[in-house]
């Protein structure tokens, strides 16, 4: 493994004084088993929310649950195949029994590196289901719960990417889904009347297993070394030659959930080291 996911240190977590951050309010986090999903679940738990973590990887999901509880937070893990509607519906039903659903973080994602002409359609279908349909269905199911809360407010975060702004070669479906998540956030916000709001977080490469898994494929596709992939492809356009950590991304999501971000309605938090906007 060339990219090692860093341990989450307690002092790295953003803690916000927020009236709605309490264990009576539920935050659902998809992809909670590893990477940004794990960090988001832990950060939100440390901010006193009741976390319901979803992931198909039960072993890693239970590890996240233990870490969150070790930090004094509240978290329940539900093994969920996000490509199956009935499992998503069950997860939301179970989450609603633990308190008032007010927050949703759609984090789960995968990557497949290939050109459009060689891209397997079964992989296309899988990525669309996991990275666009599941966030849409989760949003569809939680919004009615949010509307029933005392202040009728709720927030949905969608994990985007610089690939929701620019398209790089050999990642066509990842590009499509990330652009789609920005549209989803804006659509939710257009219908939310300022009460149900949504936003995206767009980063460059983050120190996660997802980033590590694509290095070999990128090297083969581009005919360069793995080290050159990291230096020239992953960090090439970034002004900061250091990948973000999962907890740094999670902190942005926690901020976006809070009252301090009440004007973040359909917007995007672009934290990419300048990759998109500077040349």
C-alpha positions as CSV (number, residue, x, y, z in Angstrom):
1,X,0.0,0.0,0.0
2,X,1.5,3.3,-1.1
3,X,-1.1,5.5,0.6
4,X,-1.7,4.6,4.3
5,X,-4.8,5.9,5.9
6,X,-3.8,7.9,8.9
7,X,-5.1,7.3,12.4
8,X,-7.7,9.8,13.6
9,X,-6.3,11.9,16.4
10,X,-8.8,13.3,18.9
11,X,-7.4,16.9,18.7
12,X,-7.8,17.0,15.0
13,X,-11.6,16.9,15.1
14,X,-13.6,20.1,14.7
15,X,-16.0,20.5,17.7
16,X,-18.9,23.0,17.2
17,X,-21.3,24.3,19.7
18,X,-24.6,23.6,18.0
19,X,-28.0,23.3,19.6
20,X,-29.0,20.5,17.2
21,X,-25.9,18.5,17.8
22,X,-27.2,16.1,20.5
23,X,-27.8,12.4,20.8
24,X,-31.6,12.9,20.2
25,X,-30.8,13.8,16.6
26,X,-29.6,11.1,14.1
27,X,-27.0,11.4,11.5
28,X,-26.8,8.6,8.9
29,X,-23.4,8.1,7.2
30,X,-23.0,5.9,4.2
31,X,-19.6,4.3,3.5
32,X,-18.8,4.4,7.2
33,X,-16.5,1.4,7.1
34,X,-13.3,3.2,5.9
35,X,-11.8,6.5,4.8
36,X,-13.9,9.6,4.7
37,X,-17.0,7.8,5.8
38,X,-15.3,6.4,8.9
39,X,-13.9,9.8,9.7
40,X,-17.3,11.5,9.2
41,X,-19.0,9.0,11.5
42,X,-16.4,9.5,14.2
43,X,-16.3,13.3,13.9
44,X,-20.1,13.6,14.0
45,X,-20.3,11.2,17.0
46,X,-17.7,13.4,18.8
47,X,-20.1,16.3,18.1
48,X,-22.7,14.4,20.2
49,X,-24.9,13.2,17.3
50,X,-26.4,9.7,17.3
51,X,-24.7,8.1,14.3
52,X,-26.1,5.3,12.1
53,X,-23.3,4.0,10.0
54,X,-24.0,2.1,6.8
55,X,-21.5,-0.1,4.8
56,X,-21.4,-3.4,3.1
57,X,-18.2,-4.2,5.0
58,X,-19.4,-5.3,8.4
59,X,-16.0,-5.9,9.9
60,X,-14.7,-2.4,9.1
61,X,-18.1,-0.9,10.1
62,X,-17.9,-2.4,13.5
63,X,-14.4,-1.1,13.9
64,X,-15.7,2.4,13.1
65,X,-18.4,1.9,15.7
66,X,-15.9,0.9,18.3
67,X,-13.7,3.9,17.6
68,X,-16.7,6.3,17.8
69,X,-17.8,4.8,21.1
70,X,-14.2,4.8,22.5
71,X,-14.2,8.6,21.9
72,X,-17.4,8.8,24.0
73,X,-19.8,9.1,21.0
74,X,-22.9,7.2,20.2
75,X,-23.0,5.0,17.0
76,X,-24.9,2.1,15.7
77,X,-23.7,0.2,12.6
78,X,-26.1,-1.4,10.2
79,X,-24.7,-3.6,7.5
80,X,-26.2,-2.3,4.3
81,X,-25.9,-3.1,0.6
82,X,-26.5,0.4,-0.9
83,X,-27.4,-1.2,-4.2
84,X,-30.5,-2.8,-2.7
85,X,-33.5,-0.7,-2.1
86,X,-35.0,-2.9,0.6
87,X,-31.8,-2.7,2.7
88,X,-31.6,1.1,2.4
89,X,-35.3,1.3,3.4
90,X,-34.6,-1.0,6.4
91,X,-31.6,1.1,7.5
92,X,-33.6,4.4,7.4
93,X,-36.5,2.7,9.4
94,X,-34.1,1.4,12.0
95,X,-32.3,4.8,12.2
96,X,-35.7,6.6,12.8
97,X,-36.1,4.4,15.9
98,X,-33.0,5.9,17.5
99,X,-34.1,9.5,17.4
100,X,-35.0,12.3,15.0
101,X,-33.2,12.0,11.6
102,X,-31.8,15.4,10.8
103,X,-28.5,14.7,9.0
104,X,-27.4,12.5,6.1
105,X,-23.9,12.2,4.8
106,X,-23.6,10.3,1.5
107,X,-20.0,9.2,1.3
108,X,-19.9,5.7,-0.1
109,X,-18.1,5.4,-3.4
110,X,-15.9,3.2,-5.6
111,X,-13.5,3.8,-8.5
112,X,-12.9,2.1,-11.8
113,X,-10.2,3.4,-14.1
114,X,-10.8,2.7,-17.8
115,X,-11.5,4.6,-21.0
116,X,-15.1,5.1,-22.3
117,X,-14.6,2.6,-25.1
118,X,-13.4,-0.1,-22.8
119,X,-15.5,0.6,-19.8
120,X,-17.5,-2.5,-18.6
121,X,-21.3,-1.6,-18.5
122,X,-21.8,-3.8,-15.5
123,X,-19.3,-1.6,-13.6
124,X,-21.1,1.5,-15.0
125,X,-24.4,0.2,-13.6
126,X,-22.8,-0.7,-10.2
127,X,-21.2,2.8,-9.8
128,X,-24.5,4.5,-10.8
129,X,-26.5,2.5,-8.3
130,X,-24.0,3.0,-5.4
131,X,-22.9,6.6,-6.1
132,X,-26.1,8.3,-7.5
133,X,-29.2,6.2,-7.0
134,X,-28.4,5.3,-3.4
135,X,-27.8,8.9,-2.3
136,X,-31.0,9.9,-4.1
137,X,-33.0,7.2,-2.4
138,X,-31.5,7.9,1.0
139,X,-32.4,11.6,0.5
140,X,-35.9,10.7,-0.6
141,X,-36.4,8.6,2.5
142,X,-34.9,10.9,5.1
143,X,-36.5,14.2,3.9
144,X,-40.0,13.3,5.3
145,X,-38.4,12.6,8.7
146,X,-36.5,15.9,8.6
147,X,-39.7,17.8,7.9
148,X,-41.3,16.2,11.0
149,X,-38.6,17.5,13.3
150,X,-39.4,20.4,15.7
151,X,-37.8,23.1,13.5
152,X,-38.5,21.2,10.3
153,X,-34.8,21.5,9.3
154,X,-32.4,19.0,8.0
155,X,-29.1,18.8,6.1
156,X,-27.8,16.4,3.5
157,X,-24.1,16.3,2.6
158,X,-22.9,14.7,-0.6
159,X,-19.2,13.8,-1.0
160,X,-18.1,15.2,-4.3
161,X,-14.7,15.7,-5.8
162,X,-12.7,17.9,-8.1
163,X,-14.2,15.4,-10.6
164,X,-17.5,17.2,-10.0
165,X,-15.8,20.3,-11.6
166,X,-13.3,18.9,-14.1
167,X,-13.0,15.6,-15.9
168,X,-9.8,13.6,-16.1
169,X,-9.1,10.8,-18.5
170,X,-10.1,7.2,-17.8
171,X,-12.6,8.1,-15.1
172,X,-15.8,8.7,-17.1
173,X,-18.3,7.2,-14.7
174,X,-16.7,8.6,-11.6
175,X,-16.8,12.0,-13.3
176,X,-20.5,11.5,-14.2
177,X,-21.6,10.5,-10.7
178,X,-19.7,13.4,-9.1
179,X,-21.3,16.0,-11.4
180,X,-24.6,14.2,-10.6
181,X,-24.1,14.7,-6.8
182,X,-23.7,18.4,-7.3
183,X,-27.0,18.4,-9.2
184,X,-28.7,16.3,-6.5
185,X,-27.6,18.8,-3.8
186,X,-28.9,21.7,-5.8
187,X,-32.1,19.9,-6.5
188,X,-32.7,19.1,-2.8
189,X,-31.9,22.7,-1.9
190,X,-34.3,24.0,-4.6
191,X,-37.1,22.1,-3.0
192,X,-36.1,22.7,0.6
193,X,-37.3,26.2,1.1
194,X,-34.2,27.1,3.2
195,X,-35.1,24.4,5.7
196,X,-34.0,21.2,4.1
197,X,-30.6,22.2,2.6
198,X,-27.9,20.2,0.9
199,X,-24.3,20.8,-0.1
200,X,-21.3,19.0,-1.6
201,X,-17.7,18.8,-0.5
202,X,-15.1,18.7,-3.3
203,X,-11.6,17.6,-2.6
204,X,-8.6,16.4,-4.5
205,X,-7.0,13.1,-3.5
206,X,-7.5,12.1,0.1
207,X,-5.4,9.5,2.0
208,X,-7.9,6.6,1.8
209,X,-8.0,3.0,0.5
210,X,-10.0,4.3,-2.5
211,X,-7.1,6.5,-3.6
212,X,-4.5,3.8,-3.0
213,X,-6.4,1.2,-5.1
214,X,-6.3,3.3,-8.3
215,X,-2.6,4.0,-8.4
216,X,-1.7,0.7,-10.1
217,X,-4.4,1.1,-12.7
218,X,-3.4,4.7,-13.4
219,X,0.2,3.7,-13.8
220,X,-0.7,1.0,-16.3
221,X,-3.1,3.2,-18.2
222,X,-0.7,6.1,-18.5
223,X,2.5,4.1,-18.9
224,X,4.2,5.7,-15.9
225,X,5.4,4.5,-12.5
226,X,3.3,4.4,-9.4
227,X,5.4,7.1,-7.8
228,X,4.8,9.3,-10.9
229,X,1.1,8.8,-10.5
230,X,1.2,10.2,-7.0
231,X,3.5,13.1,-7.8
232,X,2.3,14.1,-11.3
233,X,-1.3,12.9,-11.5
234,X,-2.7,13.0,-8.0
235,X,-0.8,16.0,-6.7
236,X,0.2,17.5,-10.0
237,X,-2.2,20.5,-10.1
238,X,-2.4,21.0,-6.3
239,X,-0.5,23.9,-4.9
240,X,-0.1,21.9,-1.7
241,X,1.8,18.7,-2.4
242,X,0.3,16.8,0.4
243,X,-3.0,14.8,0.4
244,X,-5.8,15.8,2.7
245,X,-6.6,13.4,5.5
246,X,-10.1,11.9,6.0
247,X,-10.7,13.8,9.2
248,X,-9.9,17.1,7.4
249,X,-12.7,16.3,5.0
250,X,-15.0,15.1,7.8
251,X,-14.5,18.5,9.6
252,X,-15.9,20.2,6.5
253,X,-19.0,18.1,6.6
254,X,-19.5,18.8,10.3
255,X,-19.2,22.5,9.6
256,X,-21.7,22.2,6.7
257,X,-24.2,20.5,9.1
258,X,-23.9,23.3,11.6
259,X,-25.8,26.6,12.0
260,X,-22.6,28.4,10.8
261,X,-23.3,27.1,7.3
262,X,-27.0,28.1,7.2
263,X,-26.4,30.0,3.9
264,X,-24.7,26.9,2.4
265,X,-27.7,26.0,0.3
266,X,-26.9,23.9,-2.8
267,X,-23.3,25.1,-2.6
268,X,-20.0,23.3,-2.9
269,X,-17.1,23.4,-0.5
270,X,-14.1,23.2,-2.9
271,X,-11.0,22.3,-0.8
272,X,-8.6,21.1,-3.5
273,X,-5.3,22.8,-3.0
274,X,-6.1,25.1,-6.0
275,X,-6.3,22.3,-8.5
276,X,-9.4,23.5,-10.2
277,X,-9.1,27.3,-10.0
278,X,-5.3,28.0,-10.3
279,X,-3.0,27.1,-13.1
